Amino acid sequence: MVSFEMNDRKKIGLGLTGFGIFFSFLGIIFFFDKGLLAMGNILFISGVSLTIGLKSTMQFFMKPQNFKGTISFGVGFFFVVIGWPIIGMILETYGFVVLFSGFWPTLAVFLQRIPLLGWVFQQPYVRSVCSVSNSSKFSF
């Protein structure tokens, strides 16, 4: 049974995920600083694990349709750690997009409901670029 209540473990997980995104952003801003990027990756993965649970995290990353994204993200993390941050971030970005491609339609609906940002996403020219089809995949 899935619990939607916000306990302390989930709050800490969301905080770690947010800090992971923040440190990754700082790492990119500071010309691909490998220390900040590695810290951001570690915080992001640990935050996701705490938010949805270790078992659910392992099931998500080990799904056969997610292998390509998992391997790409893992190899990208390895490249960041050994000192090749640009190649690592390219691989991680590809892996992130492949792993979370099922969530893009949900994200699009969420963004359209934000007061000021939603107006931008409801414009015809933006909708034509990011149109959501009935198969819940983006079509470009």
C-alpha positions as YAML, in Angstrom:
chain: A
units: angstrom
residues:
- id: 1
  name: MET
  ca: [0.00, 0.00, 0.00]
- id: 2
  name: VAL
  ca: [1.36, 3.40, -0.97]
- id: 3
  name: SER
  ca: [1.34, 6.04, 1.73]
- id: 4
  name: PHE
  ca: [0.86, 9.63, 0.64]
- id: 5
  name: GLU
  ca: [1.43, 11.13, 4.07]
- id: 6
  name: MET
  ca: [4.49, 13.30, 4.56]
- id: 7
  name: ASN
  ca: [6.61, 11.70, 7.28]
- id: 8
  name: ASP
  ca: [10.07, 12.85, 8.38]
- id: 9
  name: ARG
  ca: [11.90, 10.44, 6.06]
- id: 10
  name: LYS
  ca: [10.10, 11.85, 3.01]
- id: 11
  name: LYS
  ca: [10.72, 15.44, 4.13]
- id: 12
  name: ILE
  ca: [14.44, 14.74, 4.46]
- id: 13
  name: GLY
  ca: [14.40, 12.97, 1.09]
- id: 14
  name: LEU
  ca: [12.77, 15.93, -0.63]
- id: 15
  name: GLY
  ca: [15.29, 18.25, 0.98]
- id: 16
  name: LEU
  ca: [18.21, 16.12, -0.19]
- id: 17
  name: THR
  ca: [16.76, 15.93, -3.69]
- id: 18
  name: GLY
  ca: [16.39, 19.72, -3.77]
- id: 19
  name: PHE
  ca: [19.94, 20.23, -2.54]
- id: 20
  name: GLY
  ca: [21.14, 17.72, -5.14]
- id: 21
  name: ILE
  ca: [19.52, 19.70, -7.93]
- id: 22
  name: PHE
  ca: [20.91, 22.94, -6.45]
- id: 23
  name: PHE
  ca: [24.48, 21.60, -6.23]
- id: 24
  name: SER
  ca: [24.28, 20.20, -9.76]
- id: 25
  name: PHE
  ca: [23.10, 23.59, -10.99]
- id: 26
  name: LEU
  ca: [25.98, 25.29, -9.16]
- id: 27
  name: GLY
  ca: [28.40, 22.78, -10.64]
- id: 28
  name: ILE
  ca: [27.22, 23.64, -14.14]
- id: 29
  name: ILE
  ca: [27.29, 27.39, -13.45]
- id: 30
  name: PHE
  ca: [30.87, 27.16, -12.13]
- id: 31
  name: PHE
  ca: [32.14, 25.69, -15.41]
- id: 32
  name: PHE
  ca: [31.45, 22.02, -14.67]
- id: 33
  name: ASP
  ca: [33.11, 21.83, -11.27]
- id: 34
  name: LYS
  ca: [33.42, 18.10, -10.68]
- id: 35
  name: GLY
  ca: [33.19, 18.38, -6.88]
- id: 36
  name: LEU
  ca: [29.86, 20.19, -6.93]
- id: 37
  name: LEU
  ca: [28.50, 17.92, -9.66]
- id: 38
  name: ALA
  ca: [29.47, 14.75, -7.78]
- id: 39
  name: MET
  ca: [27.95, 16.10, -4.55]
- id: 40
  name: GLY
  ca: [24.78, 17.03, -6.42]
- id: 41
  name: ASN
  ca: [24.50, 13.54, -7.88]
- id: 42
  name: ILE
  ca: [25.01, 11.85, -4.52]
- id: 43
  name: LEU
  ca: [22.46, 14.09, -2.82]
- id: 44
  name: PHE
  ca: [19.94, 13.60, -5.65]
- id: 45
  name: ILE
  ca: [20.16, 9.80, -5.62]
- id: 46
  name: SER
  ca: [20.04, 9.60, -1.82]
- id: 47
  name: GLY
  ca: [17.09, 12.02, -1.76]
- id: 48
  name: VAL
  ca: [15.12, 9.99, -4.28]
- id: 49
  name: SER
  ca: [15.89, 6.83, -2.31]
- id: 50
  name: LEU
  ca: [14.64, 8.36, 0.94]
- id: 51
  name: THR
  ca: [11.57, 9.89, -0.68]
- id: 52
  name: ILE
  ca: [10.18, 6.81, -2.41]
- id: 53
  name: GLY
  ca: [12.00, 4.12, -0.40]
- id: 54
  name: LEU
  ca: [14.96, 1.90, -1.17]
- id: 55
  name: LYS
  ca: [12.90, -0.99, -2.57]
- id: 56
  name: SER
  ca: [10.90, 1.26, -4.91]
- id: 57
  name: THR
  ca: [14.10, 3.00, -6.03]
- id: 58
  name: MET
  ca: [15.76, -0.30, -6.91]
- id: 59
  name: GLN
  ca: [12.63, -1.48, -8.73]
- id: 60
  name: PHE
  ca: [12.47, 1.78, -10.69]
- id: 61
  name: PHE
  ca: [16.11, 1.73, -11.79]
- id: 62
  name: MET
  ca: [16.12, -2.01, -12.55]
- id: 63
  name: LYS
  ca: [13.06, -2.10, -14.82]
- id: 64
  name: PRO
  ca: [14.02, -3.54, -18.22]
- id: 65
  name: GLN
  ca: [12.68, -0.46, -20.04]
- id: 66
  name: ASN
  ca: [14.85, 1.77, -17.80]
- id: 67
  name: PHE
  ca: [18.15, -0.08, -18.29]
- id: 68
  name: LYS
  ca: [19.37, 2.31, -20.96]
- id: 69
  name: GLY
  ca: [18.73, 5.33, -18.76]
- id: 70
  name: THR
  ca: [20.16, 3.67, -15.63]
- id: 71
  name: ILE
  ca: [23.38, 2.65, -17.37]
- id: 72
  name: SER
  ca: [23.75, 6.04, -19.02]
- id: 73
  name: PHE
  ca: [23.20, 7.86, -15.71]
- id: 74
  name: GLY
  ca: [25.65, 5.55, -13.91]
- id: 75
  name: VAL
  ca: [28.37, 5.89, -16.54]
- id: 76
  name: GLY
  ca: [27.85, 9.66, -16.55]
- id: 77
  name: PHE
  ca: [28.26, 9.74, -12.78]
- id: 78
  name: PHE
  ca: [31.46, 7.71, -13.11]
- id: 79
  name: PHE
  ca: [32.83, 10.17, -15.68]
- id: 80
  name: VAL
  ca: [32.04, 13.10, -13.38]
- id: 81
  name: VAL
  ca: [33.88, 11.42, -10.50]
- id: 82
  name: ILE
  ca: [37.00, 10.60, -12.53]
- id: 83
  name: GLY
  ca: [37.27, 14.16, -13.79]
- id: 84
  name: TRP
  ca: [35.46, 14.36, -17.14]
- id: 85
  name: PRO
  ca: [32.45, 16.43, -16.10]
- id: 86
  name: ILE
  ca: [31.22, 17.60, -19.51]
- id: 87
  name: ILE
  ca: [30.98, 14.09, -20.96]
- id: 88
  name: GLY
  ca: [29.53, 12.88, -17.66]
- id: 89
  name: MET
  ca: [26.83, 15.53, -17.59]
- id: 90
  name: ILE
  ca: [25.87, 14.82, -21.19]
- id: 91
  name: LEU
  ca: [25.44, 11.13, -20.36]
- id: 92
  name: GLU
  ca: [23.61, 11.91, -17.13]
- id: 93
  name: THR
  ca: [21.21, 14.28, -18.89]
- id: 94
  name: TYR
  ca: [20.42, 11.63, -21.50]
- id: 95
  name: GLY
  ca: [19.91, 9.04, -18.76]
- id: 96
  name: PHE
  ca: [17.70, 11.40, -16.77]
- id: 97
  name: VAL
  ca: [15.50, 12.11, -19.79]
- id: 98
  name: VAL
  ca: [15.18, 8.40, -20.61]
- id: 99
  name: LEU
  ca: [14.51, 7.40, -17.00]
- id: 100
  name: PHE
  ca: [11.88, 10.04, -16.31]
- id: 101
  name: SER
  ca: [10.26, 10.17, -19.76]
- id: 102
  name: GLY
  ca: [7.03, 8.76, -18.34]
- id: 103
  name: PHE
  ca: [6.71, 11.76, -16.01]
- id: 104
  name: TRP
  ca: [6.94, 14.49, -18.67]
- id: 105
  name: PRO
  ca: [3.18, 14.59, -19.41]
- id: 106
  name: THR
  ca: [2.43, 14.92, -15.69]
- id: 107
  name: LEU
  ca: [5.00, 17.69, -15.44]
- id: 108
  name: ALA
  ca: [3.48, 19.47, -18.45]
- id: 109
  name: VAL
  ca: [0.02, 19.44, -16.85]
- id: 110
  name: PHE
  ca: [1.50, 20.67, -13.56]
- id: 111
  name: LEU
  ca: [3.34, 23.53, -15.28]
- id: 112
  name: GLN
  ca: [0.20, 24.60, -17.12]
- id: 113
  name: ARG
  ca: [-1.60, 25.04, -13.79]
- id: 114
  name: ILE
  ca: [1.00, 27.39, -12.26]
- id: 115
  name: PRO
  ca: [-0.47, 30.91, -12.43]
- id: 116
  name: LEU
  ca: [2.11, 32.90, -14.44]
- id: 117
  name: LEU
  ca: [4.11, 30.05, -15.93]
- id: 118
  name: GLY
  ca: [0.96, 28.21, -17.00]
- id: 119
  name: TRP
  ca: [-0.01, 31.08, -19.27]
- id: 120
  name: VAL
  ca: [3.28, 30.67, -21.17]
- id: 121
  name: PHE
  ca: [2.81, 26.91, -21.56]
- id: 122
  name: GLN
  ca: [-0.75, 27.38, -22.84]
- id: 123
  name: GLN
  ca: [0.33, 29.55, -25.78]
- id: 124
  name: PRO
  ca: [-0.15, 27.88, -29.19]
- id: 125
  name: TYR
  ca: [3.48, 28.10, -30.25]
- id: 126
  name: VAL
  ca: [4.69, 26.48, -27.01]
- id: 127
  name: ARG
  ca: [2.00, 23.80, -27.21]
- id: 128
  name: SER
  ca: [3.07, 22.95, -30.74]
- id: 129
  name: VAL
  ca: [6.63, 22.29, -29.53]
- id: 130
  name: CYS
  ca: [5.60, 20.30, -26.44]
- id: 131
  name: SER
  ca: [2.32, 18.69, -27.41]
- id: 132
  name: VAL
  ca: [1.13, 15.76, -25.33]
- id: 133
  name: SER
  ca: [-0.47, 12.97, -27.33]
- id: 134
  name: ASN
  ca: [-2.97, 10.43, -26.05]
- id: 135
  name: SER
  ca: [-0.23, 7.83, -25.56]
- id: 136
  name: SER
  ca: [1.18, 10.01, -22.72]
- id: 137
  name: LYS
  ca: [4.46, 10.63, -24.54]
- id: 138
  name: PHE
  ca: [5.73, 13.92, -25.84]
- id: 139
  name: SER
  ca: [5.80, 14.27, -29.58]
- id: 140
  name: PHE
  ca: [8.37, 16.64, -31.01]
...
